[in-house]
Amino acid sequence: MPPFNVPEPLKILEKPEEIDAFTASARAAGKRIGFVPTMGALHEGHLSLISRALCECDVVICSIFVNPTQFNDPKDYERYPRVMDEDVKMLESVGCHAVFAPSEKIIYPDDSFKLQIEFGFLETVLEGKHRPGHFKGVGMVVKRLFEVVKPDRAFFGLKDYQQVMVIKELVRQFSIPVEIIGMPTIREADGLAMSSRNRLLSPEERTTALHLSRVLREAKAVFGKTSIADIKSNAIRELEALPNVKVDYFEISDGHTLQTIHVPSESSLPVALLAVFVGKVRLIDNMFLV
Ligand code: AMP
């Protein structure tokens, strides 16, 4: 017997059969499987999901798969950071039990796995509107990952606010027996929302990107005092005055439906959401306003 609990090393799994073998005994013993899907280039935001999963579940699996079907821009897919060795070290440091790192052939053995899922209104606003096909790709990959991993609970970041709504809709449409947990956005000390894409920013762009969280905080500070129309136009004006910045959208919406709101009384959960290009890097962020 070792004198203290030595953590098991991280298991690296690539095939569905390996996932089945890894989870079989835990499942048979009635243990709870937690799952954190990611595209890698891990940071503290991802680790916060894994830590929460470790608190709530007996076995935690993180997946790393840069999913081609959710990129509407092929250059964005090519540029996306891939740092598997670093990721493995980070997962080991928090005590994650296994990483599922499949090849594209495993996720999409043939075109029948590329489902055309409809998310209705959610595909017509914000990320849905500005990244055509993106949520279909997210739905495809997450449905496939859920079928392989068969988790009891899956953990997602509210940084991708609309994505959490899409995943909940996916689970509802296909009656997938998994509980979806949305977790708060983890930020750098200076306010920048953590993102794998932050690695792609130059030092100057990194400084510019700080304005994203700043305009969100400003919107929150004046919400209820300034009209929503003015909050939105001020935010867009301030952002577009910055060097190399293009605003895709800055919207104030109801957090339950993502319908645009025009006056504060229209929503009990108002949220400001933005997508902004800083140079070539597209960043998103959001903040509850009350
Ligand atoms: P990604 O690797 O970007 O696909 O993200 C994998 C998961 O981590 C998603 O559920 C994201 O919403 C979540 N995530 C990404 N950034 C953050 C963050 N800064 N705080 C909390 N969760 C995050």
Residues whose N, C-alpha, C, O or C-beta is under 5 A from the ligand:
A	BS01	AMP	P37 T38 M39 G40 G45 H46 F155 F156 G157 L158 K159 D160 M183 P184 T185 I186 A193 M194 S195
